[in-house]
């Protein structure tokens, strides 16, 4: 039996340099959090253009520690978009706060500033602001509301807003280095900030052992193995971003007129195309099945909007996006042959549905 070759929706871009960096740490015998983690933190902070950084076990733990460091407590309101992964809802629940769901703009997929303005109350302690699919949200407008902002840069390392890196605007900013993110350490995350006091609190909360006094702390450390991989990946980040944009431009060129495509050019921000989304007319579920049967794995950009989990209504932007949007493979390790196959299958489907 001939095994069908399947193009995955996402995969890390790894090479011998990553393997060598990890093997060096293993041979050193120092594999847990140590000097390599410190070096990775310094390099990421320098890249983003902020005072410092604290590496964590995951992007979710980075968000959790950020809320704790900001003193968020039971009953506080935290504004988050509905069209986002459930990690944001989880961290709000971890600290006993109340999630205030906000709709998204169906063109940019980022938080809808008009809906956000309506939902800001005195009890709103923070806004978690994701830069969806690699496109920076309108940070200045969100910050103008006077509520502390935590940037969620899980999908946006390297993205630029008004000449500065995404992640350099928030009171705190969080990154994820999960296997399928822009940079991969397998699992891993980081918090960056210009606030020395907030970073100090996060560093204290990240680990619980050898403390002079007791309080609830966590085991959210990154290992030197992960950090070595992160340093190696960071060296290649610019090439990763160039490849993503190159693939995106090819998709725009060949899919124009067949489906609704995202805007590629913004005057005040740089899109890194962590995801490439198309909007179709037919059933998303049937489309995903069509692609899968032909060896191309596509997905919904968000498995299910948060308001659907919580059984609440009033999110027309999120509903519209969820009902017609598909995420197609876009990552640096895609080969030309794979890109051709993706386009061929997409054109088959889109022409059939026209």
Secondary structure, 3 states (H helix, E strand, C coil): CCCCCCECCCCCCCCHHHHHHHHHHHHHCCCCCCHHHHHHHHHHHHHHCCCEEEEECCHHHHHHHHHHHCCCCCCCEEEEECCCCCHHHHHHHHCCCEEEEECECCCCCCECHHHHHHHCCCCEEEEEEECHHHCCCCHHHHHCCCCCEEEECCCCCCCEECCEECCCCCCEEEEECECCCCCCCECCEEEEECCHHHHHHHHHHCCCCCCCCCCCCCCCCCCHHHHHHHHHHHHCHHHHHHHHHHHHHHHHHHHECCEEECCCCECCEECCCCCEEEECCCCHHHHHHHHHHCCECCECCCCCCHHHHCCCCCCHHHHHHHHHEEEECCCCCCCHHHHHHHHHHHHHHHHHHC
